[in-house]
Amino acid sequence: MKQNQIKHSIAILIMVFCSNVFAQQTNTLYFMQGIPERSAYNPAFQSPYDFYIDLPVMPNVRFGIGNNSLIFDDIIFSKNVNGRDSTMTFLHPLAMKERENFFKSLRKTTRINADFALNILGFGFRSDKNYFTFDISQKVDAGVYLPKDLFKLLLYGTGESGKFNLSKLDVNASIYTEFGVGYSRRINDKLTIGGKLKYLIGEFNVNTKIKKFEINADIEKWKVDGIATINGSFPAIVDTKKLFKDDANDPNKEILDFKNIGNAIGDFGFKELKIGNLFSNYGFGLDLGATYQLLPQLQLSTAVTDLGFIRWNNNTINANIAKDYTFEGIEYVVGEDEDDVTDHLNEEIDKLKDLFINDNKKGAKGKAYTTSLSTRFNVGAEYSILNDKIGFGLLSSTLFANKSAFTDLTASANFRPCYWFHPTISYSVLDGRFNTIGFGAQLKVGMFNMYMAIDKIPFSFTKDYYIPKQITGTNVQVGMVWVFGDSRSWKNKDNDNDGVKNKKDKCPYTPVGFWVDTYGCPLDDDKDGVFNEIDRCPDTPVGVLVDEWGCPKDTDGDSVPDYLDKCPGTAVEAYGLVDENGCPKDTDGDGVPDYLDECPTVKGTIENKGCPVVKEAVKKVFEKALQGIQFETGKASIKKTSFPVLDQIITIMKENPDYLLIINGHTDNVGKPDKNLILSEDRANSVQNYLIKGGIDPFRLSAKGYGDTQPVVENTTKANKAKNRRVEFIVKFEKFEQE
């Protein structure tokens, strides 16, 4: 594989890693009191509702993506090169500083994890000071852990010699169903304790246990020293018999059959599935938590969740790596048959295959094994003001996985203006780069309690690819539950605090701060059906159709409201290029609207997309210039023989003041690509400088080098290489006025 192909593969691999990350909980939701499901983060939290039920109609869903080391701006970014912004990756030859910053950003272990949870069924109810909960949920927890030495090897290679410790490399992925029963009790006015017992049914698992993984490399050979175990359980998914084949060296052993993995995974084998198999993989989990009201305004809380394990008994496979592997390169002779090279490569691949040995005797059933849950420790504190209308929370959340601890610190402002609406804003400090703002909102309408919470909202995006630049990931949780018996709603006879008592209030859920009439309904002065407080256009003429913000509708989105728009249905491309009547502008009056006119300030023809037609004589001069501009060998100095054709171009530019000229330099493939790129850039600049000295305004010129990346013919002969060494001129049109 070519070096540049390897580098591009590394960049793509890291981008994929950055799009999958650690979650298990949404920190923004921790202090949102009106959400019953937050008891999953601390079983001592009691719901404010006497009874709630979570049905599959709109269940609680949580998922997260991200990583603990990198942001996208570490991988893809914009950099100024020769006065121009260029989008590049950290592997670009001109991004040496950014590559160093990328490597420095890596933690000792980069955590890559994907988490998903779906509540299938849940309910809870209060009994005096006690609260009971029950839920069934489907969970996915997959993690990859990459040591920093792995990136060092990929980015910088081995050098003359190097030692790389990859023992922290790990993969652990599980899919399982959880049955949970929770209980909490208010011991007194200050202390509440709670716990949750879980029964787990495992459906899928892949697990590695690496005791040792070291690479000792120099310019002569690579030696891999590894001791590792790979376990898997695939009930009703994989035909494990197809994953291994006989070991030619030992009739009692089997080795992984790489060629047959796809077939094994594709064979679902439902006919062999037994109901009992669904309960063969089982485990238990435990959550414990407590809250303590230290002061009337200050509540402390702590919890440990997902203490537990799953025992994998059914349809398991076991493999291990317990021997060294040495790679001394592949000898290649110029002119050697391609099949011979392939044979050498296949020999090395066979050696790698032999590293993966079935841990059991041939034909024996896979061994059972145990995996631990990803345990989390939460410590929180919230200080409330204004009779608990506003609370300021601080949460430290630590995940224990792969013999390491990963901590995130989140601060939040929690607003509770009324019992039915609770918005929250959060900020995560440790696991981010100053763009880690989160948001949550809980809205109760009748017996329906809806909510959403998101950590790390992306605000900054790359302008070329619309990728969030400054965040390591995002966690999201949404859901809706049916709730009954909210005691908070009876504390005030005016539930929505609008000054109109409930028995007279025809609009009982008026948002806080809205002016209302005598019936408790929000005012609408311009009678457009949108309340004053959210009406962004309070003086809309009577009868005009408006949007949800009270502003006249603009169906085609051209910023001219429908009732004034004489050209409805304006194309999206014309946005910002219409007149006061909503009709597309034609600045140069050539019959081609500006949004379709490639030369909007210069009259042209419809056939030429609004641009003037370049004269044939001009085209001939530019064609002559393709091979007519010569330089000193390996330099950017223009030979005197090229001056006449350049003088002709100067004359053309003076006679055509509307011309803008793009100068592109190209080379053949002789020499190193990076030097060719610089040489082509210098030559294009030399031509530009000659034209400037000839009296052409520099604002009408632009130059760029492309090296050997855009040949017009194959670089196979001297004649072809001469054709590829060229300077191209491209004319663009724009009205140009000399100051």
N, C-alpha and C positions, 0 to 999 in steps of 0.2 A: 504493500500500500504506500502511495506517495506521502511525503511528509505533510504537505498542505492538506491532504485528505484526512490524515490522522488528526491534525489540529482542528479541522472543522468538525470532525466527529466528537472530539473532546468538548467543544463549545456546545454542540447540540445536546450531548449527554448531561452537561451541567445545567443547561436550561430546563431539561426535563426534571432534574433533581430539584431545581428551585420552584417548580410548580407543584410539588407534593410535600406537604409538611405536617408537622406535629400539631395536634389539637387536643382531643379528649375532653376539653371543656372550652366554653366561650367565656372569657374572664369578665366581659362587659355585663353578663347576665347575673353575676354572683350577688350583687346588691339590689337587684330588681325584685322588691318584696311581693309584688302582685303576681308572680309567676310560680305556680306550684312545682314545676319541674326543676327549679333550682335546688331542690332537696337532693338531687343527684350529686351536687358539688359539696353539700354538707347536710347529712341526714338529720341534723338538729334543727334545720330551718323548717318551720311550720307554715303551711299555706294559710292565708287570711280567710279562705273560704271553708265553710263547714263541710262541704262535699264537692269534689270535682271528679270528672271522668274524661279521659283522653281516648278517643275512638279513632279507628283507621280512616275516618272521613277526612280529617285534616290533622294528621298526627304530628307529634314533636319530632323534628328532624334536625340533626346536627352534623356538620362536616367541616373539615379544615384543610387548608393547603398552605405550604410555606417551607421554610428551613431556618436553621439557627445561625447561619454564617453569612450568606450572600444575599444581595439585592440584585435586581436585573441590571442596574446601572454598573455593577461590577463586571458584567458580561458583555452587554451591548450598550454603546454610548456614542455620543457625538463629539468629534474632536476637530479642532481647526488645523487644517493642513494647507500650507501655502495660501493662507487667507480665505480658505473655503471650509465650511463645516462638512465633515464626512462622517457617516455612520460606520462604525467598525466594532469588532470584538476585541477582547483583551489579547487574542492570539495574533492580531495584525502586527506586521513587522515594525510599524511606526508607533506601536502602543506598548513599548517596553516598560514605561513608568506605570501604566495602568495594570500591566500584568503583575508587577511587583505589588501594587495595591490590592489586586485580587487575591494574591497568595497571603498577604498580611491579614486580610479580612477573615480568612478561614480560622475557625476554632480548632482546638486540638482534635476534636472529633466533630465532624459535620453530621448533624442529625437530619435525616430525611424521612418523613413519616406521613402516612395518609390515614385519616380517621373518619369514620362514618357511623352514625347511630340513628336508628329509626324505632320509635316507640310504636309497637303493634297494638298494645292495649295498656291502659293504666287508670287507676282511680285512687282516691284517698278520702278519708273522712275524719272528723274531729269527735272526740268523746271526752268532754270536760277538759282536762289538761293534757290529754293524750291525743296523738295523731297517728293514724295508720295509713300506710300506702302499699300498693301492689302494682307491679308493672311487668310487662313482657316486651323485650326489645331485641332487635337484631343489630349486631355490631360488627364492624370491620376495623381492625387495627394492624397496620402494616408499617414496618420501620426498616430503614437502611441506615447504617452508621459507617461513615467513611473517614478513615484516619487522614491527617494532614499529609503524611508521607506519601499517600497514594496520589494526591494532586501534585506533590513535588516531583514524583516520578513521571507523571503524564506531562507536566509543563516544562521541566528542565532536563528530562532524560537522566541517564546514569552518570554522564561525564566519564572521566577516565576510570573512576571507581566510585561506588556508592553503596550504602547499606540502608535499607528501607524496612521499617517495622510496621506491618499492616495487621498486627494482631487484634486491633480494635475493629477491624472490618466485620460487619455482622448484618444478617438479614433475618427478620422475624415478622411473619405475616399470619394473621388468624382471622377466621370468620366464625362467629359463634352466636348462639341465642342465649339471652339472659332472662331468668325468672327472678324477680326481686320482691322481697317483703321487707318493708321498713316500719320503724316505730320510733317516735320521739315523745318526750314528756317534759313539761315545764315543772322542774323541781320546786322552784319558788319564783319570785318576781325578777330574779337576776339570772338564774342558771337554767338552761335547757340542754338536755342531752339527747342523742339519737343514734340509731344504728340501722344497718340494712344488711340482710343476709341474702346472698345470691346463689342460685343454682345455675350452672352453665352447661350448655350442650355444644360441643365443638363440631363444626362442619368441615373446616379446611385449615391446614397449617403448613407452613414451611419455616424451618428453624435451623439456624447454624450455630455451632458452638466452636469457636476458633480459639484454641489454646496457644498456638504459635503460628505465625505467618511472617516470615522474613525473606527479603530478597537481597542477596549480595551480588552486585553487578560490577563488571569492569568492561573494558573494551574488547576483551577476549571471550567472555562467557557470562551467563546469568545462572545463578544457583538459587532455587526456591526451596526453602526449608519450611514445611508446614505440618501441623497436627490439628486436624479439624474433624468435626462430625456434622453431617447434614441429615436432618430428619424431615419427614413429611407425612401428612395424613390427608388422603383425598377420597373420602367416602362418596360413592356414587358419581365420581367425576373422572377419575383416572384409572385405567387398567394398568395397575402397577407391574403386572407380569411382563408388560412390553417395555418397561423402562430399563431392564437389564438384559445382558446377553452373557453367554458362557465366557469365562476367562480362559484363553488358550493355554496359559501357563499353570493353571490350577483348576482341575475339574470340579473342585468343591466350592469354588468362588464364582462370583458374577461381577461384571463391570457395567457401568452406565453405558447405555446405547444411545449416543447423542443423536444419531440419525432417526431413531424411532420415538423420540420424546413427543414430537408433534402428533404422531398417530396415537400415542398413549393418551394424551390429553384430549384428543378428539373423540375417543371411544368412551361414551358416557356409561355404557354398561348397566342401564337401569334394570335389565332382567335379572341381574345378580344382586340387586339391592334388597336387603331385608329390613323390615321396620325396626328390628332390634338394633341394627347398625346405627340408627339415628341417635341412640342413647348410649352407645358404646364409649364415645368420647365425652367425658363429663368432668366437671370441676366445681369449685366453690369460690365465692368471693365475699368480702366483707367491707362495709363502709362504717366508719365511726366518726362522730362529730359532736361539737358542743358550742354553745354561745353563752356569753357572760356579759351582763349589763353592768359595766364597771361604774359608769355615771349615768344619770338620766339621759344625757345626750350621746354617750359613748358606749357602743357595743363591740365586744371582741368576739372573734369566732375562730375555730380551728377544726380541721377535719383531715382524715386520711381515707382515701378511696381506692377501690380496686386492689385490696390486699387479697391475693388468691392465686389459683393455679387451674390449669386444665390438664387432665390426664388423657393422652391420645393413645387409644388401644386398637382402633379399627382401621384396616386398610393402610397400614403404615409402611413406609420404606425407610431404610437406614443406609447411609453410605459414610465412608470416612476417607480422609487423606492422612496417610501416616508414613510417607516416604518422600525423599528429596527428588527434585527435578532439575536437571542441568541443561541449559540451552547454549550451544556453542556456535550458533549461527547456521546459515545455509550457504554452502559453497555454490557460487554461481560463476560459470564461465561464459564470457561474451560469445554469443552465437549458439549457446547450448539450446537444445530442443525444449520448448515450453513444457512438454509433458514431463521431462526429467525434473524440471524445477518444481512442478506440481507434486511429483513423487516425493521429493525431499520435504516439501511442506507437509504432506500427508503423514510422513513418518513422525514429524514432530507433534502433529495433532494426535496421532495414536498414542504417543508417550503421555500426552496430557490426559487422554481418556483413561489410561491405566491408573491414574492417580485416584480416580473415584471408584472405590471398591465397595460392593455390597457388604454390609456389616454382618449379614447372616449367611448361613450355609445355603448352597443352591437348593431352591424349592422351598426353603423354610419360610414361615410366616414372619412378617416384620415385627420388630421389637416395639413394645410400648415405651413411651417417653413422656416427660412432663415439662410444660412451659409455664412460666409465671406471667401474671397480668402486669401491665404497665401501671405501677402504683404512683399516686399523686398525693402531695401534702400541701394543704391550703392553710394559710394564716391570714385573717382579715381583720380590719378595724373600720368602723364607720362612725363619724361624728355628725350629729344632726342639729339643725337650727330651725327656727320659725315653726315650732311645734311639729317637727318631723316633716315639714314641707320640702326641705332640702337636706340631703345627706352627702357628706364627702367621704368616700371610701378609699382604702388602700389594701391591695391584695398581693401577697407573695405566694406564687404557685410553683411548686417544684415537682418535676417529673423524674422518676427513677427508672432508668432503662439501660440495658447493656452495661451494667456495672458503673454507670455514670449518672450524674444529677444535672438537670437542665432547669434553670430558674427563670421565671418571667415575673416582672413587677408591674402592676397595673394600678393607676389612680383613676378615680371616677367621681363625677358629680351627678348625683341622683335626685331627680326632681319629682315631687309628688304633690302637684297642685290640687288634685282632687282624687277621689278613690278610684276612678275609672280610667285615668290616664297617667302613666309614669314614663317620661323620657329619661334617658341616661346618656351621658357623654363620658368616654374613657380615654386613657392614654397609657400605652404600654411602654415602659422605660427601657428594660434591659434587652429585649429581643427585637430590636429595630433600629432604624436610622432617622429618627425625628419625623417620620411620617406614619405614626402608628396610632392614629386617632380611631376610636371605636364609637359605635352608636347603638342604642337600644331603645325600644318603645313597647309599652304594654297598653293595650286599648280594650276596655270592657264595654260591650254593647249588649245590654240585657244579660242573658245567661252565657253569652259567648265571650270568652276571654282570649284575645289574640295578641300575639307578641312576636317580636323579632329582635335579634341582637347580633352584632357583627364586630369583631375585633379587626383593627388594622385596615381601615378603609383606604383604598388606593386613590390618591389625589393627583399624583404626577405621573404622566405617561410619556413614552418616547413618541416623537412626532412622526416617525416613519412607520413604526410597527404597532403603535398604540398598546404598548406593554407597560404595566405599572413599574416605575423605575426604582422607587425608594422604599419598598417594603419587602419583608422576607416572607410574607404569606398573609392569609386572612382566614378567620374562623367565623362561621355563620351558624346560627340556630334560629329556627322559626317553628311556630306551632299555633294551635288553637285548642282550647279545652272548654268543656261545659262546666260552669261553676254555679253553686247555689249557696245561699246563706252567708253573704258577705256582711259581717256585722258592722263594718265601717260605714256602710251606706245609711245606717239608721242613726248615726250620731248627729246628723244635721237635717233639719226639716226641709232645707233647700239644698238638695243633693248637688246641683251644678253651680251653686254659689252665684246665681245671677240676680238675686234679690227678689225672686218670685217663688213663693212656696210651692212645694210639690203638687199639692192638690189643685192649684190653679195653673201650673206650668204645662203648657201645651208642647213645649220643646224642652223636655227634662234633661237633655244631654248637651246643653249649650256649652261650647268651649269657654274656659276661664277668660275673663276680660272682655267678652263681647257685650256691646250695648244691646239691650232687649226692649221690646214693647211691653205693654201691660200683661200680655199672655206669656211672657218669658221667651219669646222667639226673637232671634237676632234681627236687627234693623237692616233694611235694604232701601236706601234713599232713592236710587235711580231705577228701582223696580225692574232690575234685569235678572232677578232670581239668585243673585250672589250677595252674601252678607257683606256689610260695610267693612268689617275688619279684614276680610280677605280679598275685597274688591280692589284690584290694582288700577281700575279705570272707573272711578266713582261717578263720572259725569257722562256716561255712555248715553247717546241719544235714544229716545224711546223707540222701541220696535226693532232695534238692531240686535241680531243674533250675537251672543257672547259665548266665550269659553268658560271653563271652570273658575277662572280668575276674574271674571267680569269684564274682560276686554273683548272688543269686537273680533269676531272670528276671521281668521286669515287662512282659508282652506289650503291655498297653494304655498303658504309659508314664505311669501316674498316680502313680508313686512308692510304690505299695503292691505288694510282690512277689506273684506269682501264687498262691503257696501260702497267702497270707493274704487275698487279694482275694475278697470276696463279691459284687462287681459287676464281673466281667470285661467287657472291651469298652467301657470308659468312653470317651466322646467326647473328642477332642483339646481341644475348647473348655473342658472341665471340669478340665483339668490345674491343680493347685494349689487346687482347690475340692472336694476329696473328704475324707471322714472316714477314721478309722483302718482301716475295713473296705473302703476303696476305693470307697465309694458317694458319689455327688454330694451335696453339702450343700444344705440348704434352711433358711437362717438364720431367715427370718421365718415358716416353717411354713405357707406359703400354697399348697403343692402344686406350686410352680414351682421347680425346682432353681436354685441361685444362678447357674450359668453361662448359664441361659436367662432369668433374672429381671432385668428392666431396673430393678427397684426391690428389690434383695435384702434390704434392712433394713426394708421396710415391706410389710405384708400387702396383696396385691392380688388380682386375678382372673386366671385362666388366659387368658381371652379378651383381657385387656389386658396380656399378657406380664408378669404379676406385679406390675403397678402398680395403685393405686387408680384408680377412674374419677373424672375431674374432673366436679364438679357442673355441671348445666346453667346454674344461676344464675351460677356463676363464669365459665363460657364466655361468657355474654352480657356480663358486665362487661368482659372482655378484648376482645371484639369491639367494644364501644363505645369502648374505649380506643384502638383502632387509629386512628380519626380524631378522637377526643375530646380528645387531648392536643395543645395548640397552643403554639407558641413565637413569640417576637418574630422578625420577619423577619430572616433572616441571622444570628440569634443562638441561643444555647442557653438563654436565659431563658424559663422556663415562664410562660405567661399565667395569670392568676388564674382564668379560666374553666375551666381544666383541673384545678383543685384538687379539686373534688368527686369526679371519677372516680378520681383518684389516692388520695383518702381511702378510697374504696370498696375499692381494691386493698390498702391498708394493713389495712383491717378483714378482708379475705379472708385475708391472710397471718397475721394474729394468730389467726384462728379455725382455721387449718389449719397447725399447727406442722411438719408433715411436708413442706410445700411448699418447694422451692427455685425461685427465679424467675430466668429468663434474660431480659434486656432487650436487644432489638436495635433500633438506630436506623437509619432509611433516609431518603434524600432523593430529590427528582426530579433531572432531568439539567440543571437550570439552573445555570450556573457551571462552574468547573473541577473535574474529578474528584477531584484531590487535596484541594482545599478542601472539597468535599462529604464526603469521607471523614472529615476532621477534624471538620466540623460535626456529622455523624451520631454520631460518637464522643462529642463534648461533650454532645449532647442526651441520649444514652442515659445518660451519667454524671450529668446533671442530674436525670433521673427517679430514678436509683438514690439519689442524695443526698437527694431529697425523701422517699423511702421510709425511708431510714435515720433522718432527722430525725423521722419519724412513729413510730419505735420498732421498726423491723424490723432484726434483726441483720445486719450487712454480710456475714457469712459465708454468709447465705442468698441473696445477690444477686450477679449478675454482669452486666456491661454491655459491649456491643461495637457499633461502628458499621460499616456496610457501604456508606455513601455511596450512589451511584446504581447500584450493581452488581446489585441484586436487585429490579427493578421488578415490581409485580404486574400492571401493564397498560402498554401503550405510552405513552410521554410525548408524546402527540400533541395533547392538549387540556388546558385548564386543569383540567377535572374529573379527568382521568386523573392529571395531575401532583399534584393534591391527594391522590388515593388513594395515590400512591407516597410522599408525605411522611407517614411513619407511625412509630409506636413499637409493636413487637410484644412480647408477653409469652408466654413458653413455660414451662410448669410441669414440673419434675422432682421426683422423690420421693426423700427420704433421711431416715432417722431422725435427728432433730436434737435435741440436748439442750443447754439453756442452762446455761452454767457459773455 
